[in-house]
Amino acid sequence: MKKVGIIGVGQSAFVRGYPGAIRELAFDGFKEAMEDAKISVKDIDASLIASAPEYDKQRSPAGVIAEYLGLIPQPTCYIETVCSSSSMGLMVAYSMIQAGLYDVVAVVGFQKMSEISSMEVQERMGRGADIQWESPFGTMMPAYYAMYARAYMAGHGLTLDDLAKVRVKAATYGQINEKAVYRKAVKLEDFSDPESRLSGPIADPLRVGDCCANADGSSAIIVASEEKAKAVCEKPIWILGLGAASEAVNMAGRPDLTGGLRVGIEAGKKAFKMAGLTPKDIDVAEVHDCFTIAELMAYENLGFAKPGEGKELIQSKETYKEGSIPINVDGGLLSKGHPIGATGGSQVRTIVLQLRGEAGPMQVKDPAIGLVHNIGGVGLYGNVTILGR
């Protein structure tokens, strides 16, 4: 197969209450990506618009956003796998280019979650589970991940301090990420201080500090064929491996919660096989840390640690910028916030900047291979992308 490269990446600031419309929000990330790629809208052959439905009041947002971005009459369509929507969009864009249909495809992810109330957001998140057998009984995202945390604690000796250390790391880098929602330091002591908001209970054993927050934001990835990428871009970043998987929506269909998220395992295997690489080859990674337990599970599911030993990576700070496998050194979802459709594209942007040596104060020393792990729902969908210089 021919190479497919990323020639431009962009992201809006992630915020708690974006004042404009979704088309304006999408423009913020797209503008940065286009300036990065140094091409015009006439060079883009097709666009893919990625988000999770029902948070926005606009039905069929792809056409509305494509028009606003100047991407008509080129074809556009809507991509949705909830939180991993823009990573799935990247996989579809790659496929379109490999098929010879197009030379340049834009993947634009967005979410404006502040258009509805927090209560409405939680209700819609609950509907991401089975609306017949689970969500009517009150299950929400924190409760589902709390089940995994409980299972890990029972099976692997995980502690509350291990979870808190993930958030402390996220805050370390969130402070230096100008795009992040939360840019304050977090101390381990905050989780035991009854006066600290971070210590408040959400779904036992998860506390406020163990959970990411909703946000408004957009991201964009400009993907190009090998010929086009080499013609217009000084530092194209190549897509080396792509993997995707799905899982039973009901927890009853997942007999072993101590093993983490099966979609991450399966998607990772496929991406590594396609790239011809192993976990030891990865120099920097972005993993889906919607909750602190999710990051720890990802360490193991991707092969960075053996089952039950992921906690040792955070204890020894091996996942910090100076460690053996730097992970989420942009603050992750826990600090950046989680505008659902924009999250995967933001993760890709971080890895592209890292591989180019353009990540500023978050820069890891001379990375050549990077990985993005993006999960949709409670492990319902999974995408793993491996990128290289």
Buried (B, 14 or more C-beta within 10 A) or exposed (E): EEBBBBBBBBBBBBBEEBEEBBBBBBBBBBBBBBEBBEBEBEBBBBBBBBBBBBBBEBEEBBBBBBEBBBBEEBBBBBBBBBBBBBBBBBBBBBEBBBEEEBBBBBBBBBBBBBBBEEEEBBBBBBEBBBEEEBBEEEBBBBBBBBBBBBBBBEBBEBEBBBBBBBBBBBBBBBBBBEBBBBBEEBBEEBBBEEEBEBBEEBBEBBBBBBBBBBBBBBBBBBBBBBEBBBEBBEBBBBBBBBBBBBBEBEBEEBEEBBBBBBBBBBBBBBBBEBBEBEBEBBBBBBBBBBBBBBBBBBBBBBBBBEBBEBBEBBEEBBBBBEBEBBBBBBBBBBBBBBBBBBBBBBBBBBBBBBBBBEBEEBBBEEBEBBBBBBBBBBBBBBBBBBBBB
